[in-house]
Protein backbone atom coordinates (compact mmCIF):
# COMPACT_ATOMS: atom_id res chain seq x y z
CA UNK A 1 0.00 0.00 0.00
CA UNK A 2 0.89 3.67 -0.27
CA UNK A 3 0.81 5.78 2.88
CA UNK A 4 -0.14 9.45 2.62
CA UNK A 5 -0.02 11.67 5.71
CA UNK A 6 -1.53 15.13 5.78
CA UNK A 7 0.00 17.16 8.62
CA UNK A 8 -3.48 18.52 9.42
CA UNK A 9 -4.28 15.13 10.93
CA UNK A 10 -2.00 16.21 13.80
CA UNK A 11 -1.73 20.01 13.55
CA UNK A 12 -5.38 20.50 14.40
CA UNK A 13 -7.85 22.52 16.43
CA UNK A 14 -9.96 22.41 19.57
CA UNK A 15 -13.74 22.30 19.63
CA UNK A 16 -15.64 25.55 18.96
CA UNK A 17 -12.77 27.43 17.33
CA UNK A 18 -14.83 29.21 14.72
CA UNK A 19 -11.99 30.62 12.64
CA UNK A 20 -10.29 27.22 12.33
CA UNK A 21 -9.50 26.43 8.69
CA UNK A 22 -10.54 22.79 9.14
CA UNK A 23 -14.14 23.90 8.59
CA UNK A 24 -13.33 25.10 5.09
CA UNK A 25 -10.66 27.23 3.46
CA UNK A 26 -8.98 27.70 0.13
CA UNK A 27 -5.31 27.04 -0.49
CA UNK A 28 -4.12 30.45 -1.60
CA UNK A 29 -0.82 32.08 -0.69
CA UNK A 30 -2.55 34.35 1.83
CA UNK A 31 -4.20 31.36 3.50
CA UNK A 32 -0.80 29.81 4.19
CA UNK A 33 0.77 32.67 6.19
CA UNK A 34 -1.25 35.90 6.35
CA UNK A 35 -4.45 34.23 7.56
CA UNK A 36 -2.52 32.56 10.39
CA UNK A 37 -0.88 35.87 11.31
CA UNK A 38 -4.33 37.46 11.55
CA UNK A 39 -5.61 34.63 13.77
CA UNK A 40 -2.67 35.18 16.11
CA UNK A 41 -3.22 38.96 16.11
CA UNK A 42 -6.89 38.59 17.01
CA UNK A 43 -6.01 36.43 20.01
CA UNK A 44 -3.12 38.45 21.43
CA UNK A 45 -1.23 41.00 19.34
CA UNK A 46 1.49 41.20 22.02
CA UNK A 47 2.22 37.45 22.21
CA UNK A 48 5.61 36.45 20.80
CA UNK A 49 5.82 34.48 17.58
CA UNK A 50 2.90 32.13 17.06
CA UNK A 51 2.33 31.47 20.78
CA UNK A 52 -1.13 33.09 20.74
CA UNK A 53 -2.33 30.12 18.70
CA UNK A 54 -1.24 27.46 21.22
CA UNK A 55 -4.55 27.02 23.05
CA UNK A 56 -6.79 26.76 19.98
CA UNK A 57 -4.48 25.00 17.52
CA UNK A 58 -2.56 22.22 19.29
CA UNK A 59 -0.24 19.60 17.86
CA UNK A 60 -1.97 16.32 18.69
CA UNK A 61 0.15 13.27 19.56
CA UNK A 62 0.63 10.24 17.35
CA UNK A 63 2.77 11.69 14.59
CA UNK A 64 5.95 10.65 16.42
CA UNK A 65 5.17 7.03 15.52
CA UNK A 66 5.75 7.85 11.86
CA UNK A 67 9.47 7.52 12.47
CA UNK A 68 8.92 3.76 12.22
CA UNK A 69 8.76 4.27 8.44
CA UNK A 70 12.35 5.50 8.16
CA UNK A 71 13.79 3.48 5.30
CA UNK A 72 10.54 3.40 3.31
CA UNK A 73 10.87 5.50 0.11
CA UNK A 74 9.45 8.87 1.19
CA UNK A 75 8.62 12.24 -0.32
CA UNK A 76 7.59 15.47 1.38
CA UNK A 77 5.61 18.25 -0.23
CA UNK A 78 3.66 21.45 0.29
CA UNK A 79 0.27 20.47 -1.11
CA UNK A 80 -1.75 17.30 -1.49
CA UNK A 81 -2.35 18.17 -5.13
CA UNK A 82 1.18 16.78 -5.64
CA UNK A 83 -0.14 13.33 -4.72
CA UNK A 84 -1.35 13.07 -8.32
CA UNK A 85 2.20 12.85 -9.69
CA UNK A 86 3.41 10.78 -6.73
CA UNK A 87 0.79 8.16 -7.53
CA UNK A 88 1.97 7.89 -11.13
CA UNK A 89 4.94 5.78 -9.98
CA UNK A 90 2.60 3.24 -8.32
CA UNK A 91 -0.42 2.82 -10.62
CA UNK A 92 -3.37 0.93 -9.19
CA UNK A 93 -2.05 0.79 -5.60
CA UNK A 94 -4.26 1.10 -2.53
CA UNK A 95 -3.79 4.43 -0.74
CA UNK A 96 -4.11 4.84 3.02
CA UNK A 97 -4.49 8.58 3.63
CA UNK A 98 -4.25 9.86 7.22
CA UNK A 99 -6.02 13.19 6.96
CA UNK A 100 -8.61 15.58 8.39
CA UNK A 101 -10.34 15.70 4.98
CA UNK A 102 -11.44 12.94 2.61
CA UNK A 103 -9.96 14.64 -0.50
CA UNK A 104 -12.47 12.83 -2.70
CA UNK A 105 -14.39 15.79 -4.11
CA UNK A 106 -14.16 19.57 -4.05
CA UNK A 107 -17.45 21.37 -3.62
CA UNK A 108 -16.50 24.37 -5.75
CA UNK A 109 -14.43 25.14 -8.82
CA UNK A 110 -13.53 22.94 -11.76
CA UNK A 111 -14.10 19.30 -10.70
CA UNK A 112 -11.60 18.02 -13.27
CA UNK A 113 -8.64 20.10 -12.05
CA UNK A 114 -6.44 18.33 -9.51
CA UNK A 115 -6.55 20.14 -6.17
CA UNK A 116 -5.87 19.25 -2.52
CA UNK A 117 -9.57 18.49 -2.06
CA UNK A 118 -10.15 16.11 -4.96
CA UNK A 119 -6.90 14.35 -5.86
CA UNK A 120 -8.02 11.06 -4.33
CA UNK A 121 -11.36 10.96 -6.14
CA UNK A 122 -9.74 11.78 -9.47
CA UNK A 123 -7.05 9.15 -8.89
CA UNK A 124 -9.71 6.49 -8.25
CA UNK A 125 -11.75 7.52 -11.29
CA UNK A 126 -8.71 7.40 -13.57
CA UNK A 127 -7.31 4.13 -12.22
CA UNK A 128 -4.23 5.86 -10.86
CA UNK A 129 -5.32 4.51 -7.44
CA UNK A 130 -6.91 1.08 -7.07
CA UNK A 131 -8.48 1.67 -3.66
CA UNK A 132 -8.60 4.38 -1.02
CA UNK A 133 -8.96 4.53 2.74
CA UNK A 134 -9.25 7.87 4.52
CA UNK A 135 -8.19 7.43 8.14
CA UNK A 136 -9.40 10.37 10.23
CA UNK A 137 -7.49 11.18 13.43
CA UNK A 138 -8.92 10.20 16.81
CA UNK A 139 -9.33 13.83 17.95
CA UNK A 140 -12.14 14.29 15.42
CA UNK A 141 -14.32 12.35 17.85
CA UNK A 142 -14.45 15.49 20.01
CA UNK A 143 -15.34 17.96 17.23
CA UNK A 144 -19.00 17.55 16.19
CA UNK A 145 -18.62 19.33 12.87
CA UNK A 146 -15.38 17.61 11.81
CA UNK A 147 -15.57 15.15 8.93
CA UNK A 148 -14.37 12.28 11.10
CA UNK A 149 -16.85 12.92 13.91
CA UNK A 150 -19.87 11.32 12.21
CA UNK A 151 -18.66 9.01 9.46
CA UNK A 152 -22.21 8.20 8.39
CA UNK A 153 -22.98 11.87 7.84
CA UNK A 154 -19.74 12.41 5.91
CA UNK A 155 -20.36 9.33 3.78
CA UNK A 156 -23.84 10.59 2.98
CA UNK A 157 -22.48 13.95 1.86
CA UNK A 158 -19.74 12.49 -0.33
CA UNK A 159 -21.15 9.39 -1.97
CA UNK A 160 -23.82 11.07 -4.15
CA UNK A 161 -20.95 12.89 -5.86
CA UNK A 162 -18.96 9.73 -6.65
CA UNK A 163 -19.52 7.28 -9.48
CA UNK A 164 -20.54 3.81 -8.22
CA UNK A 165 -17.27 2.23 -9.39
CA UNK A 166 -15.36 4.82 -7.36
CA UNK A 167 -17.62 4.61 -4.31
CA UNK A 168 -17.09 0.85 -4.09
CA UNK A 169 -13.35 1.36 -3.59
CA UNK A 170 -13.57 3.95 -0.80
CA UNK A 171 -13.45 3.45 2.98
CA UNK A 172 -13.79 6.19 5.60
CA UNK A 173 -12.66 5.30 9.12
CA UNK A 174 -11.24 6.91 12.27
CA UNK A 175 -8.51 6.22 14.82
CA UNK A 176 -4.80 5.73 14.19
CA UNK A 177 -3.88 2.19 13.24
CA UNK A 178 -0.49 2.29 11.58
CA UNK A 179 0.33 -0.42 9.03
CA UNK A 180 3.49 -2.46 9.38
CA UNK A 181 6.37 -0.76 7.57
CA UNK A 182 6.83 -3.91 5.48
CA UNK A 183 3.36 -3.30 4.01
CA UNK A 184 4.16 0.25 2.87
CA UNK A 185 5.66 0.69 -0.59
CA UNK A 186 6.04 4.47 -0.45
CA UNK A 187 5.15 7.39 1.83
CA UNK A 188 4.05 10.97 1.14
CA UNK A 189 4.20 13.61 3.90
CA UNK A 190 2.14 16.74 3.12
CA UNK A 191 2.43 20.06 4.99
CA UNK A 192 -0.89 21.69 3.89
CA UNK A 193 0.08 25.11 5.31
CA UNK A 194 -3.36 26.65 4.73
CA UNK A 195 -4.68 24.25 7.38
CA UNK A 196 -1.73 23.76 9.77
CA UNK A 197 -0.39 25.96 12.57
CA UNK A 198 2.94 27.60 11.58
CA UNK A 199 4.27 26.94 15.08
CA UNK A 200 4.35 23.24 14.17
CA UNK A 201 6.57 23.65 11.11
CA UNK A 202 9.78 22.72 13.00
CA UNK A 203 8.25 19.39 14.12
CA UNK A 204 7.11 18.73 10.56
CA UNK A 205 10.59 19.45 9.21
CA UNK A 206 12.23 17.20 11.79
CA UNK A 207 9.92 14.36 10.85
CA UNK A 208 10.65 14.82 7.14
CA UNK A 209 14.39 14.69 7.85
CA UNK A 210 14.10 11.55 9.98
CA UNK A 211 12.14 9.88 7.21
CA UNK A 212 14.76 10.93 4.67
CA UNK A 213 11.96 12.41 2.58
CA UNK A 214 12.77 13.86 -0.84
CA UNK A 215 10.96 17.16 -1.59
CA UNK A 216 8.45 17.40 -4.43
CA UNK A 217 7.34 20.99 -3.77
CA UNK A 218 9.47 22.35 -0.89
CA UNK A 219 7.40 22.96 2.28
CA UNK A 220 7.33 26.35 3.96
CA UNK A 221 9.22 27.30 7.09
CA UNK A 222 6.87 29.82 8.70
CA UNK A 223 8.23 29.47 12.22
CA UNK A 224 9.87 32.90 12.19
CA UNK A 225 7.04 34.67 10.37
CA UNK A 226 4.74 35.29 13.33
C-alpha positions, -999 to 999 in steps of 0.1 A, spaced: 0 0 0 9 37 -3 8 58 29 -1 95 26 0 117 57 -15 151 58 0 172 86 -35 185 94 -43 151 109 -20 162 138 -17 200 136 -54 205 144 -78 225 164 -100 224 196 -137 223 196 -156 255 190 -128 274 173 -148 292 147 -120 306 126 -103 272 123 -95 264 87 -105 228 91 -141 239 86 -133 251 51 -107 272 35 -90 277 1 -53 270 -5 -41 304 -16 -8 321 -7 -25 343 18 -42 314 35 -8 298 42 8 327 62 -13 359 63 -44 342 76 -25 326 104 -9 359 113 -43 375 115 -56 346 138 -27 352 161 -32 390 161 -69 386 170 -60 364 200 -31 384 214 -12 410 193 15 412 220 22 375 222 56 365 208 58 345 176 29 321 171 23 315 208 -11 331 207 -23 301 187 -12 275 212 -46 270 230 -68 268 200 -45 250 175 -26 222 193 -2 196 179 -20 163 187 1 133 196 6 102 174 28 117 146 59 106 164 52 70 155 58 79 119 95 75 125 89 38 122 88 43 84 123 55 82 138 35 53 105 34 33 109 55 1 94 89 12 86 122 -3 76 155 14 56 182 -2 37 215 3 3 205 -11 -17 173 -15 -23 182 -51 12 168 -56 -1 133 -47 -14 131 -83 22 128 -97 34 108 -67 8 82 -75 20 79 -111 49 58 -100 26 32 -83 -4 28 -106 -34 9 -92 -20 8 -56 -43 11 -25 -38 44 -7 -41 48 30 -45 86 36 -42 99 72 -60 132 70 -86 156 84 -103 157 50 -114 129 26 -100 146 -5 -125 128 -27 -144 158 -41 -142 196 -40 -175 214 -36 -165 244 -57 -144 251 -88 -135 229 -118 -141 193 -107 -116 180 -133 -86 201 -121 -64 183 -95 -65 201 -62 -59 192 -25 -96 185 -21 -101 161 -50 -69 144 -59 -80 111 -43 -114 110 -61 -97 118 -95 -70 92 -89 -97 65 -82 -118 75 -113 -87 74 -136 -73 41 -122 -42 59 -109 -53 45 -74 -69 11 -71 -85 17 -37 -86 44 -10 -90 45 27 -93 79 45 -82 74 81 -94 104 102 -75 112 134 -89 102 168 -93 138 180 -121 143 154 -143 124 179 -145 155 200 -153 180 172 -190 175 162 -186 193 129 -154 176 118 -156 151 89 -144 123 111 -169 129 139 -199 113 122 -187 90 95 -222 82 84 -230 119 78 -197 124 59 -204 93 38 -238 106 30 -225 139 19 -197 125 -3 -212 94 -20 -238 111 -41 -210 129 -59 -190 97 -67 -195 73 -95 -205 38 -82 -173 22 -94 -154 48 -74 -176 46 -43 -171 9 -41 -133 14 -36 -136 39 -8 -135 35 30 -138 62 56 -127 53 91 -112 69 123 -85 62 148 -48 57 142 -39 22 132 -5 23 116 3 -4 90 35 -25 94 64 -8 76 68 -39 55 34 -33 40 42 3 29 57 7 -6 60 45 -5 51 74 18 40 110 11 42 136 39 21 167 31 24 201 50 -9 217 39 1 251 53 -34 267 47 -47 243 74 -17 238 98 -4 260 126 29 276 116 43 269 151 43 232 142 66 236 111 98 227 130 83 194 141 71 187 106 106 195 92 122 172 118 99 144 108 106 148 71 144 147 78 141 116 100 121 99 72 148 109 47 120 124 26 128 139 -8 110 172 -16 84 174 -44 73 210 -38 95 224 -9 74 230 23 73 264 40 92 273 71 69 298 87 82 295 122 99 329 122 70 347 104 47 353 133 
